[in-house]
């Protein structure tokens, strides 16, 4: 891996190092070490499962001109990020109800990638299987979640909040908030970003890292709303600290040729080891 994608490997190692450094400043080295260990073991387990039971796959073909697809995917993603930045800003909080309703279509179409789904499925006539919508390795999430759960209970049991989440939101809340609102939206977008950017750069590693960075940036507005006094440097470091988890989910999609495993792990990952 390092020989094939040296630049991407260096960038990934930098993200891991930043996560550990931030944890040392906040005296949470054990938790951060557990987080990074869970990610690395998750990657190993994914490789092991796919190698043990190899299955033919359609993959993620790029059927339109690469530049066109990259422009559409990046444009939709940035519009979604712009909505989140406005929504969580002081300006967004001060909008009148009518103004919020006026920009609601941006949320529906771009923050939730409805526009991308419509374009790929109906405009460009992609088959669902060509977008990773299949049941390949549907059982892998159970192994990954057990792994994350065991490490969490060992190094940071206070971070496990399954019971409190379901008591607060219930099953329907999890379906709309965790599964559809976060996991499916983000993993579908990530799949398009990492495969199209890989084709554009002609380097799977760079496309993979760039997509993970953009995915992590989508969380910056929410992080800022929780810590409005944070500097740009702190926000950037917070983005970097999220990337190892994103590497795992993106790698699961890459290896299994399905977005289902990463969607389920993302949606059910309520044992949060991320420290920042």
GIWOJO-V352791 format. One record per residue. N is the residue number from 1. RES is the residue in one letter. PHI is phi in degrees with one decimal (* if undefined). PSI is psi in radians with two decimals (* if undefined). OMEGA is omega in whole degrees, 0 to 359 (999 if undefined). Layout:
n->N res->RES phi->PHI psi->PSI omega->OMEGA
n->N res->RES phi->PHI psi->PSI omega->OMEGA
This chain:
n->1 res->X phi->* psi->-0.83 omega->181
n->2 res->X phi->-64.6 psi->-0.63 omega->180
n->3 res->X phi->-70.3 psi->-0.66 omega->182
n->4 res->X phi->-75.2 psi->-0.65 omega->184
n->5 res->X phi->-130.9 psi->1.20 omega->185
n->6 res->X phi->-63.0 psi->-0.71 omega->181
n->7 res->X phi->-66.3 psi->-0.79 omega->179
n->8 res->X phi->-64.2 psi->-0.69 omega->179
n->9 res->X phi->-62.4 psi->-0.74 omega->179
n->10 res->X phi->-62.4 psi->-0.75 omega->180
n->11 res->X phi->-65.8 psi->-0.69 omega->179
n->12 res->X phi->-64.6 psi->-0.76 omega->178
n->13 res->X phi->-63.5 psi->-0.59 omega->177
n->14 res->X phi->-63.4 psi->-0.75 omega->179
n->15 res->X phi->-62.1 psi->-0.72 omega->178
n->16 res->X phi->-63.9 psi->-0.74 omega->181
n->17 res->X phi->-65.0 psi->-0.73 omega->178
n->18 res->X phi->-61.4 psi->-0.72 omega->179
n->19 res->X phi->-59.5 psi->-0.77 omega->179
n->20 res->X phi->-66.9 psi->-0.69 omega->180
n->21 res->X phi->-65.1 psi->-0.75 omega->178
n->22 res->X phi->-63.1 psi->-0.68 omega->179
n->23 res->X phi->-64.8 psi->-0.66 omega->180
n->24 res->X phi->-65.6 psi->-0.56 omega->178
n->25 res->X phi->-71.0 psi->-0.43 omega->183
n->26 res->X phi->-108.7 psi->0.23 omega->178
n->27 res->X phi->55.6 psi->0.74 omega->177
n->28 res->X phi->-128.8 psi->0.77 omega->184
n->29 res->X phi->-65.7 psi->-0.72 omega->181
n->30 res->X phi->-62.2 psi->-0.77 omega->180
n->31 res->X phi->-64.2 psi->-0.77 omega->181
n->32 res->X phi->-67.5 psi->-0.66 omega->177
n->33 res->X phi->-62.6 psi->-0.72 omega->176
n->34 res->X phi->-62.7 psi->-0.70 omega->178
n->35 res->X phi->-59.7 psi->-0.87 omega->181
n->36 res->X phi->-69.1 psi->-0.62 omega->176
n->37 res->X phi->-63.6 psi->-0.74 omega->179
n->38 res->X phi->-61.7 psi->-0.71 omega->179
n->39 res->X phi->-63.2 psi->-0.83 omega->182
n->40 res->X phi->-65.7 psi->-0.72 omega->177
n->41 res->X phi->-66.8 psi->-0.62 omega->177
n->42 res->X phi->-62.0 psi->-0.70 omega->177
n->43 res->X phi->-65.2 psi->-0.75 omega->179
n->44 res->X phi->-62.6 psi->-0.79 omega->180
n->45 res->X phi->-63.3 psi->-0.71 omega->178
n->46 res->X phi->-59.5 psi->-0.81 omega->178
n->47 res->X phi->-60.6 psi->-0.76 omega->183
n->48 res->X phi->-64.3 psi->-0.77 omega->181
n->49 res->X phi->-65.1 psi->-0.78 omega->181
n->50 res->X phi->-66.7 psi->-0.67 omega->179
n->51 res->X phi->-69.2 psi->-0.61 omega->181
n->52 res->X phi->-71.7 psi->-0.65 omega->181
n->53 res->X phi->-128.5 psi->1.21 omega->179
n->54 res->X phi->-65.6 psi->2.44 omega->180
n->55 res->X phi->-136.6 psi->2.47 omega->178
n->56 res->X phi->-62.4 psi->2.53 omega->184
n->57 res->X phi->-139.3 psi->2.66 omega->175
n->58 res->X phi->-73.0 psi->-0.63 omega->184
n->59 res->X phi->83.3 psi->-2.75 omega->183
n->60 res->X phi->-126.0 psi->1.31 omega->182
n->61 res->X phi->-66.0 psi->2.59 omega->174
n->62 res->X phi->-108.4 psi->1.83 omega->190
n->63 res->X phi->-95.1 psi->-0.34 omega->178
n->64 res->X phi->-101.6 psi->2.95 omega->175
n->65 res->X phi->-53.4 psi->2.34 omega->186
n->66 res->X phi->-57.3 psi->-0.79 omega->182
n->67 res->X phi->-60.0 psi->-0.67 omega->180
n->68 res->X phi->-65.8 psi->-0.81 omega->181
n->69 res->X phi->-65.9 psi->-0.74 omega->179
n->70 res->X phi->-60.7 psi->-0.76 omega->181
n->71 res->X phi->-61.9 psi->-0.73 omega->181
n->72 res->X phi->-68.1 psi->-0.82 omega->182
n->73 res->X phi->-65.9 psi->-0.80 omega->179
n->74 res->X phi->-65.1 psi->-0.71 omega->180
n->75 res->X phi->-61.2 psi->-0.81 omega->179
n->76 res->X phi->-65.2 psi->-0.70 omega->180
n->77 res->X phi->-64.3 psi->-0.75 omega->181
n->78 res->X phi->-68.5 psi->-0.59 omega->175
n->79 res->X phi->-65.4 psi->-0.68 omega->176
n->80 res->X phi->-63.9 psi->-0.72 omega->178
n->81 res->X phi->-64.9 psi->-0.67 omega->178
n->82 res->X phi->-62.5 psi->-0.70 omega->178
n->83 res->X phi->-63.3 psi->-0.78 omega->180
n->84 res->X phi->-62.8 psi->-0.71 omega->179
n->85 res->X phi->-62.1 psi->-0.73 omega->179
n->86 res->X phi->-68.9 psi->-0.78 omega->184
n->87 res->X phi->-59.5 psi->-0.71 omega->185
n->88 res->X phi->-92.6 psi->0.02 omega->180
n->89 res->X phi->-87.5 psi->2.94 omega->177
n->90 res->X phi->-63.1 psi->-0.61 omega->178
n->91 res->X phi->-63.5 psi->-0.79 omega->180
n->92 res->X phi->-64.0 psi->-0.67 omega->180
n->93 res->X phi->-67.4 psi->-0.39 omega->181
n->94 res->X phi->-93.2 psi->0.02 omega->180
n->95 res->X phi->-69.3 psi->2.55 omega->175
n->96 res->X phi->-73.4 psi->2.85 omega->182
n->97 res->X phi->-57.4 psi->-0.73 omega->181
n->98 res->X phi->-65.3 psi->-0.62 omega->179
n->99 res->X phi->-69.3 psi->-0.68 omega->178
n->100 res->X phi->-64.3 psi->-0.70 omega->178
n->101 res->X phi->-65.0 psi->-0.57 omega->182
n->102 res->X phi->-66.8 psi->-0.57 omega->181
n->103 res->X phi->-98.3 psi->0.04 omega->180
n->104 res->X phi->-58.2 psi->-0.64 omega->178
n->105 res->X phi->-57.0 psi->-0.52 omega->178
n->106 res->X phi->-64.4 psi->-0.71 omega->177
n->107 res->X phi->-60.4 psi->-0.87 omega->185
n->108 res->X phi->-66.7 psi->-0.74 omega->187
n->109 res->X phi->-83.5 psi->-0.59 omega->190
n->110 res->X phi->-119.2 psi->-0.73 omega->176
n->111 res->X phi->-68.5 psi->-0.83 omega->163
n->112 res->X phi->-88.2 psi->2.09 omega->193
n->113 res->X phi->-74.5 psi->0.90 omega->178
n->114 res->X phi->-62.7 psi->-0.72 omega->180
n->115 res->X phi->-60.5 psi->-0.78 omega->179
n->116 res->X phi->-62.9 psi->-0.74 omega->179
n->117 res->X phi->-61.6 psi->-0.76 omega->180
n->118 res->X phi->-64.5 psi->-0.74 omega->181
n->119 res->X phi->-64.0 psi->-0.84 omega->185
n->120 res->X phi->-70.9 psi->-0.69 omega->184
n->121 res->X phi->-81.9 psi->-0.65 omega->188
n->122 res->X phi->-111.7 psi->-0.62 omega->179
n->123 res->X phi->-80.3 psi->-0.84 omega->184
n->124 res->X phi->-97.8 psi->-0.05 omega->172
n->125 res->X phi->61.4 psi->0.68 omega->172
n->126 res->X phi->-74.8 psi->2.50 omega->174
n->127 res->X phi->-79.3 psi->2.60 omega->177
n->128 res->X phi->-53.5 psi->-0.68 omega->181
n->129 res->X phi->-63.7 psi->-0.46 omega->179
n->130 res->X phi->-79.5 psi->-0.13 omega->178
n->131 res->X phi->-112.4 psi->0.30 omega->177
n->132 res->X phi->78.4 psi->0.24 omega->180
n->133 res->X phi->-91.7 psi->1.59 omega->182
n->134 res->X phi->-159.8 psi->3.12 omega->184
n->135 res->X phi->-103.8 psi->0.30 omega->181
n->136 res->X phi->-59.4 psi->2.29 omega->176
n->137 res->X phi->52.9 psi->0.76 omega->181
n->138 res->X phi->-64.0 psi->-0.38 omega->183
n->139 res->X phi->-87.4 psi->-0.23 omega->182
n->140 res->X phi->-57.2 psi->-0.72 omega->180
n->141 res->X phi->-55.2 psi->-0.60 omega->180
n->142 res->X phi->-60.7 psi->-0.71 omega->180
n->143 res->X phi->-68.4 psi->-0.78 omega->182
n->144 res->X phi->-64.5 psi->-0.73 omega->181
n->145 res->X phi->-67.4 psi->-0.67 omega->175
n->146 res->X phi->-62.2 psi->-0.69 omega->178
n->147 res->X phi->-63.2 psi->-0.87 omega->179
n->148 res->X phi->-62.5 psi->-0.73 omega->181
n->149 res->X phi->-63.0 psi->-0.77 omega->181
n->150 res->X phi->-63.1 psi->-0.76 omega->180
n->151 res->X phi->-68.0 psi->-0.69 omega->179
n->152 res->X phi->-61.7 psi->-0.83 omega->180
n->153 res->X phi->-63.5 psi->-0.43 omega->180
n->154 res->X phi->-82.5 psi->-0.73 omega->188
n->155 res->X phi->-106.5 psi->-0.42 omega->183
n->156 res->X phi->-154.5 psi->1.16 omega->184
n->157 res->X phi->-60.7 psi->-0.41 omega->180
n->158 res->X phi->-69.0 psi->-0.26 omega->180
n->159 res->X phi->-84.0 psi->-0.13 omega->179
n->160 res->X phi->-82.4 psi->2.08 omega->183
n->161 res->X phi->-134.8 psi->0.66 omega->174
n->162 res->X phi->-56.9 psi->-0.95 omega->186
n->163 res->X phi->-62.5 psi->-0.79 omega->182
n->164 res->X phi->-66.1 psi->-0.62 omega->180
n->165 res->X phi->-64.8 psi->-0.87 omega->183
n->166 res->X phi->-70.9 psi->-0.50 omega->174
n->167 res->X phi->-67.2 psi->-0.63 omega->182
n->168 res->X phi->-80.0 psi->-0.75 omega->188
n->169 res->X phi->-108.0 psi->-0.43 omega->182
n->170 res->X phi->74.4 psi->3.10 omega->182
n->171 res->X phi->-64.3 psi->-0.76 omega->180
n->172 res->X phi->-65.6 psi->-0.63 omega->176
n->173 res->X phi->-63.0 psi->-0.70 omega->177
n->174 res->X phi->-65.3 psi->-0.71 omega->181
n->175 res->X phi->-62.0 psi->-0.82 omega->184
n->176 res->X phi->-80.2 psi->-0.66 omega->183
n->177 res->X phi->-86.3 psi->-0.93 omega->185
n->178 res->X phi->-79.9 psi->-0.82 omega->186
n->179 res->X phi->-80.7 psi->-1.00 omega->184
n->180 res->X phi->-82.9 psi->-0.82 omega->186
n->181 res->X phi->-68.8 psi->-0.65 omega->183
n->182 res->X phi->-108.9 psi->-1.12 omega->191
n->183 res->X phi->-63.2 psi->-0.97 omega->183
n->184 res->X phi->-63.6 psi->-0.77 omega->180
n->185 res->X phi->-60.1 psi->-0.86 omega->185
n->186 res->X phi->-70.9 psi->-0.70 omega->183
n->187 res->X phi->-73.1 psi->-0.56 omega->175
n->188 res->X phi->-66.1 psi->-0.78 omega->178
n->189 res->X phi->-64.0 psi->-0.76 omega->180
n->190 res->X phi->-60.3 psi->-0.74 omega->180
n->191 res->X phi->-58.7 psi->-0.80 omega->180
n->192 res->X phi->-65.8 psi->-0.72 omega->180
n->193 res->X phi->-63.1 psi->-0.88 omega->187
n->194 res->X phi->-72.0 psi->-0.55 omega->179
n->195 res->X phi->-78.2 psi->-0.67 omega->181
n->196 res->X phi->-75.8 psi->-0.68 omega->177
n->197 res->X phi->-67.9 psi->-0.62 omega->176
n->198 res->X phi->-61.3 psi->-0.73 omega->178
n->199 res->X phi->-66.5 psi->-0.67 omega->181
n->200 res->X phi->-67.5 psi->-0.77 omega->181
n->201 res->X phi->-83.1 psi->-0.20 omega->186
n->202 res->X phi->56.1 psi->0.65 omega->182
n->203 res->X phi->-153.6 psi->1.91 omega->182
n->204 res->X phi->-61.6 psi->-0.61 omega->182
n->205 res->X phi->-65.5 psi->-0.83 omega->180
n->206 res->X phi->-65.1 psi->-0.72 omega->178
n->207 res->X phi->-61.2 psi->-0.67 omega->180
n->208 res->X phi->-64.3 psi->-0.85 omega->181
n->209 res->X phi->-67.7 psi->-0.74 omega->180
n->210 res->X phi->-62.5 psi->-0.74 omega->179
n->211 res->X phi->-64.2 psi->-0.70 omega->180
n->212 res->X phi->-65.9 psi->-0.68 omega->178
n->213 res->X phi->-64.0 psi->-0.79 omega->179
n->214 res->X phi->-63.3 psi->-0.69 omega->177
n->215 res->X phi->-60.8 psi->-0.78 omega->180
n->216 res->X phi->-64.4 psi->-0.60 omega->179
n->217 res->X phi->-63.3 psi->-0.49 omega->179
n->218 res->X phi->-63.5 psi->-0.32 omega->180
n->219 res->X phi->-92.5 psi->-0.17 omega->183
n->220 res->X phi->-61.9 psi->-0.76 omega->179
n->221 res->X phi->-59.1 psi->-0.72 omega->178
n->222 res->X phi->-65.3 psi->-0.73 omega->178
n->223 res->X phi->-61.9 psi->-0.68 omega->179
n->224 res->X phi->-65.5 psi->-0.68 omega->180
n->225 res->X phi->-64.1 psi->-0.51 omega->179
n->226 res->X phi->-82.1 psi->-0.37 omega->179
n->227 res->X phi->-140.6 psi->1.28 omega->187
n->228 res->X phi->-65.3 psi->-0.20 omega->179
n->229 res->X phi->-94.5 psi->0.07 omega->180
n->230 res->X phi->-68.1 psi->2.50 omega->177
n->231 res->X phi->-81.8 psi->2.94 omega->176
n->232 res->X phi->-60.8 psi->-0.62 omega->179
n->233 res->X phi->-64.0 psi->-0.75 omega->179
n->234 res->X phi->-63.8 psi->-0.71 omega->178
n->235 res->X phi->-64.1 psi->-0.72 omega->180
n->236 res->X phi->-64.3 psi->-0.76 omega->179
n->237 res->X phi->-65.2 psi->-0.60 omega->175
n->238 res->X phi->-63.8 psi->-0.67 omega->176
n->239 res->X phi->-62.7 psi->-0.80 omega->181
n->240 res->X phi->-61.6 psi->-0.67 omega->183
n->241 res->X phi->-68.1 psi->-0.37 omega->177
n->242 res->X phi->-80.4 psi->-0.33 omega->190
n->243 res->X phi->-63.0 psi->-0.67 omega->179
n->244 res->X phi->-55.6 psi->-0.75 omega->177
n->245 res->X phi->-62.4 psi->-0.70 omega->177
n->246 res->X phi->-64.3 psi->-0.61 omega->176
n->247 res->X phi->-59.3 psi->-0.75 omega->181
n->248 res->X phi->-62.4 psi->-0.86 omega->183
n->249 res->X phi->-64.7 psi->-0.71 omega->177
n->250 res->X phi->-66.0 psi->-0.65 omega->180
n->251 res->X phi->-68.2 psi->-0.66 omega->177
n->252 res->X phi->-59.2 psi->-0.75 omega->178
n->253 res->X phi->-64.7 psi->-0.76 omega->181
n->254 res->X phi->-61.3 psi->-0.78 omega->185
n->255 res->X phi->-78.9 psi->-0.67 omega->183
n->256 res->X phi->-86.1 psi->-0.27 omega->185
n->257 res->X phi->58.2 psi->0.64 omega->178
n->258 res->X phi->-150.5 psi->2.51 omega->176
n->259 res->X phi->-89.4 psi->-0.15 omega->184
n->260 res->X phi->-60.7 psi->-0.85 omega->180
n->261 res->X phi->-57.9 psi->-0.79 omega->181
n->262 res->X phi->-68.8 psi->-0.61 omega->178
n->263 res->X phi->-62.5 psi->-0.80 omega->182
n->264 res->X phi->-68.9 psi->-0.72 omega->178
n->265 res->X phi->-64.0 psi->-0.75 omega->179
n->266 res->X phi->-61.0 psi->-0.82 omega->184
n->267 res->X phi->-68.5 psi->-0.58 omega->185
n->268 res->X phi->-100.9 psi->0.05 omega->182
n->269 res->X phi->-79.9 psi->1.18 omega->181
n->270 res->X phi->-91.2 psi->0.00 omega->172
n->271 res->X phi->-95.6 psi->1.53 omega->190
n->272 res->X phi->-81.1 psi->1.96 omega->175
n->273 res->X phi->-92.7 psi->-0.24 omega->181
n->274 res->X phi->-62.8 psi->2.28 omega->190
n->275 res->X phi->-90.7 psi->-0.18 omega->194
n->276 res->X phi->-126.6 psi->* omega->999
